[in-house]
C-alpha cells in the first residue's frame, strides 16, 4: 500500500512539472518569444481531441495576415489557410479541427504560423511580431495539455522569397530556438500498468529521419541500463510509443528515463504521458545532453 501511495505522489508530482526552466546545461525549448513565425511540433484532431492555438500579434503587426500550414508527419502539406488581423485586435485563436475542416481527421502532424503583409516572405522581412501558445484539448476528459511552441526566426526559413500559401518541408531549414545542438535527450517515461500509464516520445526532425533512433533505458528500480531501438514511423514527425515502437525495454522497467541519441537532425524532442488512473494527459520536457 505504501509503495502504491508513493508512486501516486510521484505521478502527481510528475504531472505537475510542466516545462519548468532548467539550468543552461540542460536547456529546453524557448517560450514567450515573438518572432517572424512559430511552429507547433505536434498537432492532431479527431472526434475526441483538438489542437487549440492562441495567437498574439504585436501592435506593429496589426493589419497583416496570419498564414498557417498544417504538415502531415511525412512532411507533406495537408492544409493551409489565412487569418486576417485587424487594427483593433491583437489576440486571435485557431482550432485545427476548424481550420482543417475534416480533411486530415486523426492524422498527426505539425503546424507553422507566419505573419506577413502580402503572403510572400522576403529574405529581408524579419519582423518579430507574432507568438503563440498551444494546447491539446480533450473535452470528454475535461483535460488539456500544454504543447511546446517553437519561435521561428527569419533565418529558420529558406533564404528565398517564400510563398506562404505553398510551403513545403524544405521551407524550414533550421530552428534557432530548437534543440538540434544537443548530443542526446533524457526523456522521462512512465508505463506502470497500475496507473494505466503510457508514454510517447515526440521527435521532430529538421531533415528526413534515420531508419532508427537508438539510445539506452534506465529504471528507478534497477541499476542496470540497456540499449534500446526505436523504429522510425515517418520522415519528419515521429510520435513513438514506449510500448509499441521500442525494442529492448525489460518488462519490469516501468519508470525512469530513456536517453535518446541525436543523430544531428532532431530539432524538437519532448514526452507525452497519459494515465487512465487520473484521466490526464501531460507533456514533459526532454533534458538536453551536451
C-alpha positions as CSV (number, residue, x, y, z in Angstrom):
1,X,0.0,0.0,0.0
2,X,2.8,2.4,0.9
3,X,4.5,1.7,-2.4
4,X,1.3,2.4,-4.3
5,X,0.8,5.7,-2.4
6,X,4.4,6.7,-3.1
7,X,4.0,6.1,-6.8
8,X,0.8,8.0,-6.8
9,X,2.5,11.0,-5.2
10,X,5.3,10.7,-7.8
11,X,2.9,10.6,-10.7
12,X,1.1,13.7,-9.3
13,X,4.5,15.4,-9.0
14,X,5.5,14.4,-12.5
15,X,2.2,15.7,-13.9
16,X,2.8,19.0,-12.1
17,X,6.2,19.6,-13.7
18,X,5.3,21.4,-16.9
19,X,8.2,22.7,-18.9
20,X,9.9,24.2,-15.9
21,X,13.1,26.2,-16.8
22,X,16.3,24.3,-16.3
23,X,20.0,25.3,-16.0
24,X,21.7,26.2,-19.2
25,X,23.5,22.9,-19.4
26,X,20.1,21.3,-19.6
27,X,18.3,24.0,-21.6
28,X,14.9,23.3,-23.1
29,X,12.8,25.0,-25.7
30,X,12.3,28.7,-25.6
31,X,8.9,30.1,-24.7
32,X,7.3,33.6,-24.6
33,X,9.3,34.9,-27.6
34,X,7.7,36.8,-30.5
35,X,9.3,36.2,-33.9
36,X,8.6,36.1,-37.6
37,X,6.6,32.9,-37.0
38,X,6.2,29.9,-34.8
39,X,5.8,26.1,-35.0
40,X,3.7,23.7,-33.0
41,X,5.8,20.5,-33.5
42,X,2.9,18.1,-32.9
43,X,-0.8,18.6,-33.7
44,X,-3.9,16.4,-34.2
45,X,-7.6,16.5,-34.1
46,X,-10.3,13.8,-34.1
47,X,-13.8,13.4,-32.6
48,X,-12.4,13.4,-29.0
49,X,-9.5,15.9,-29.1
50,X,-8.3,19.0,-30.9
51,X,-5.2,21.2,-31.1
52,X,-6.0,24.8,-30.0
53,X,-3.6,27.7,-30.6
54,X,-3.7,31.2,-29.0
55,X,-2.0,33.8,-31.2
56,X,-0.6,37.1,-30.1
57,X,0.3,39.9,-32.6
58,X,2.3,43.0,-31.7
59,X,0.7,46.3,-32.4
60,X,3.2,46.9,-35.2
61,X,2.0,43.8,-37.0
62,X,-1.8,44.6,-37.0
63,X,-3.3,44.8,-40.4
64,X,-1.1,41.9,-41.6
65,X,-2.2,38.3,-42.2
66,X,-1.5,35.2,-40.2
67,X,-0.7,32.4,-42.6
68,X,-0.9,28.8,-41.3
69,X,0.1,25.5,-42.7
70,X,-0.6,22.0,-41.4
71,X,2.0,19.5,-42.4
72,X,1.5,15.7,-42.1
73,X,4.1,13.6,-40.3
74,X,5.8,12.8,-43.6
75,X,6.3,16.5,-44.2
76,X,3.7,16.8,-46.9
77,X,1.4,19.8,-46.8
78,X,-2.0,18.7,-45.5
79,X,-3.9,22.0,-45.5
80,X,-3.3,25.7,-45.1
81,X,-5.2,29.0,-44.6
82,X,-5.0,32.6,-43.6
83,X,-6.4,34.7,-40.7
84,X,-6.6,38.4,-41.4
85,X,-5.8,40.7,-38.5
86,X,-7.5,44.0,-37.7
87,X,-6.1,47.2,-36.4
88,X,-8.2,46.9,-33.2
89,X,-7.4,43.3,-32.0
90,X,-4.1,41.8,-31.0
91,X,-5.4,38.3,-29.9
92,X,-6.5,35.5,-32.1
93,X,-7.4,31.8,-31.8
94,X,-7.0,28.8,-34.0
95,X,-8.6,25.3,-33.9
96,X,-7.0,22.7,-36.1
97,X,-10.4,20.9,-36.3
98,X,-12.0,24.1,-37.6
99,X,-9.1,25.1,-39.8
100,X,-8.5,21.7,-41.4
101,X,-12.3,21.1,-41.6
102,X,-12.1,17.3,-41.7
103,X,-9.6,16.9,-44.5
104,X,-6.9,15.3,-42.3
105,X,-9.0,14.0,-39.4
106,X,-7.0,11.9,-36.9
107,X,-3.7,12.5,-38.8
108,X,-0.8,13.6,-36.6
109,X,1.3,16.5,-38.0
110,X,2.7,19.9,-37.2
111,X,1.7,23.5,-37.6
112,X,3.6,26.5,-38.9
113,X,2.3,30.1,-38.4
114,X,3.8,33.1,-40.1
115,X,2.8,36.8,-40.0
116,X,3.2,38.7,-43.3
117,X,1.8,41.6,-45.2
118,X,1.3,40.0,-48.7
119,X,1.8,36.3,-48.4
120,X,5.4,36.4,-49.8
121,X,8.0,36.2,-47.1
122,X,11.0,38.1,-48.4
123,X,14.6,37.3,-47.2
124,X,14.9,40.7,-45.5
125,X,11.5,40.5,-43.7
126,X,12.5,39.7,-40.2
127,X,9.9,41.5,-38.0
128,X,9.3,39.9,-34.6
129,X,5.6,40.4,-34.3
130,X,3.9,37.1,-33.6
131,X,3.9,34.5,-30.9
132,X,1.6,31.7,-29.6
133,X,0.6,29.1,-27.1
134,X,-0.8,25.7,-28.0
135,X,-2.9,23.1,-26.2
136,X,-4.0,19.6,-26.9
137,X,-7.5,19.6,-25.5
138,X,-9.8,16.6,-24.7
139,X,-13.3,17.9,-23.7
140,X,-14.5,14.4,-22.9
141,X,-11.9,14.0,-20.2
142,X,-12.1,17.7,-19.2
143,X,-8.4,17.8,-19.9
144,X,-5.9,19.9,-21.7
145,X,-2.1,19.6,-22.1
146,X,0.3,22.4,-23.0
147,X,2.2,21.8,-26.2
148,X,5.6,23.3,-27.0
149,X,5.7,26.3,-29.4
150,X,9.0,27.0,-31.1
151,X,9.5,30.6,-32.3
152,X,10.7,30.9,-35.9
153,X,13.3,33.5,-36.8
154,X,13.5,34.6,-40.4
155,X,16.8,32.7,-40.7
156,X,14.9,29.5,-39.9
157,X,13.0,29.8,-43.2
158,X,14.6,29.1,-46.5
159,X,16.5,32.2,-47.7
160,X,14.3,32.9,-50.7
161,X,11.0,34.7,-51.4
162,X,8.6,32.1,-49.8
163,X,5.0,31.9,-50.9
164,X,3.3,31.3,-47.5
165,X,0.4,29.6,-49.2
166,X,2.6,26.9,-50.6
167,X,5.2,26.0,-48.0
168,X,6.9,22.6,-48.2
169,X,9.2,20.5,-46.0
170,X,12.2,22.4,-47.3
171,X,10.7,25.8,-46.2
172,X,12.1,25.4,-42.7
173,X,15.8,24.9,-42.7
174,X,16.8,25.5,-39.1
175,X,15.5,26.1,-35.6
176,X,17.2,29.0,-33.8
177,X,15.1,28.2,-30.7
178,X,15.1,24.4,-31.1
179,X,17.3,21.6,-29.7
180,X,19.4,20.5,-32.6
181,X,22.7,21.2,-30.8
182,X,22.1,18.6,-28.2
183,X,24.0,15.3,-28.5
184,X,21.2,13.3,-26.7
185,X,18.0,13.8,-24.9
186,X,16.9,12.4,-21.5
187,X,13.2,11.5,-21.8
188,X,11.2,10.6,-18.7
189,X,8.9,7.7,-19.1
190,X,6.1,6.0,-17.1
191,X,4.4,2.8,-18.3
192,X,3.2,1.4,-14.9
193,X,0.0,-0.6,-15.6
194,X,-1.2,0.3,-12.0
195,X,-1.9,3.7,-13.4
196,X,-2.8,2.8,-16.9
197,X,0.2,4.9,-17.9
198,X,1.6,5.2,-21.4
199,X,4.4,7.3,-22.7
200,X,5.2,8.6,-26.2
201,X,8.4,10.4,-27.2
202,X,7.8,13.1,-29.8
203,X,10.6,13.7,-32.2
204,X,10.5,16.4,-34.9
205,X,13.4,16.2,-37.4
206,X,14.8,19.0,-39.5
207,X,15.6,16.6,-42.3
208,X,14.4,13.1,-43.1
209,X,14.7,10.9,-40.0
210,X,17.1,8.0,-40.0
211,X,15.7,4.4,-40.2
212,X,16.1,4.0,-36.4
213,X,16.6,6.1,-33.3
214,X,19.0,4.5,-30.7
215,X,19.6,5.1,-27.0
216,X,19.6,3.5,-23.6
217,X,16.9,3.0,-21.0
218,X,17.2,3.4,-17.2
219,X,14.8,2.5,-14.4
220,X,14.2,3.9,-10.9
221,X,14.2,0.3,-9.6
222,X,17.3,-1.1,-11.3
223,X,21.0,-0.2,-11.5
224,X,21.4,-1.7,-15.0
225,X,20.7,0.2,-18.2
226,X,20.1,-1.4,-21.6
227,X,20.3,-0.4,-25.2
228,X,17.0,0.3,-27.0
229,X,16.0,1.0,-30.5
230,X,13.0,2.9,-31.9
231,X,12.0,2.2,-35.5
232,X,11.0,5.4,-37.2
233,X,7.5,5.7,-38.5
234,X,7.6,8.9,-40.6
235,X,10.1,11.2,-42.3
236,X,9.7,14.4,-40.2
237,X,7.5,13.8,-37.2
238,X,7.7,10.7,-35.1
239,X,5.5,10.0,-32.1
240,X,7.0,6.8,-30.7
241,X,5.3,4.7,-28.1
242,X,7.5,3.1,-25.3
243,X,5.2,0.0,-25.6
244,X,4.7,-0.3,-29.4
245,X,7.8,1.3,-31.1
246,X,10.7,0.5,-28.8
247,X,12.8,-2.7,-28.8
248,X,15.0,-3.6,-25.8
249,X,13.0,-2.5,-22.8
250,X,12.9,-5.1,-20.0
251,X,9.3,-5.7,-18.9
252,X,9.9,-4.6,-15.3
253,X,11.3,-1.2,-16.4
254,X,8.1,0.8,-15.6
255,X,9.5,4.2,-14.8
256,X,12.8,6.0,-15.5
257,X,14.4,7.7,-18.4
258,X,15.3,6.9,-22.0
259,X,18.5,8.6,-23.2
260,X,17.9,9.1,-26.9
261,X,20.9,9.8,-29.2
262,X,20.6,12.8,-31.5
263,X,21.9,11.8,-35.0
264,X,22.1,15.5,-35.8
265,X,18.8,16.5,-37.2
266,X,16.4,16.3,-34.2
267,X,15.1,19.8,-33.8
268,X,12.5,19.2,-31.1
269,X,12.1,16.4,-28.5
270,X,9.6,16.1,-25.7
271,X,7.4,13.5,-23.9
272,X,3.7,12.9,-23.7
273,X,2.5,10.9,-20.7
274,X,-1.1,9.7,-20.3
275,X,-2.7,8.0,-17.3
276,X,-6.1,6.2,-17.2
277,X,-5.8,6.4,-13.4
278,X,-6.0,10.2,-13.5
279,X,-7.7,10.6,-16.9
280,X,-4.9,13.1,-17.6
281,X,-2.5,13.9,-20.4
282,X,0.7,15.8,-19.7
283,X,3.7,16.9,-21.7
284,X,7.2,16.9,-20.2
285,X,10.5,18.4,-21.5
286,X,13.3,16.3,-22.6
287,X,16.6,17.3,-20.9
288,X,19.3,18.2,-23.4
289,X,22.6,16.3,-23.0
290,X,25.6,18.3,-24.4
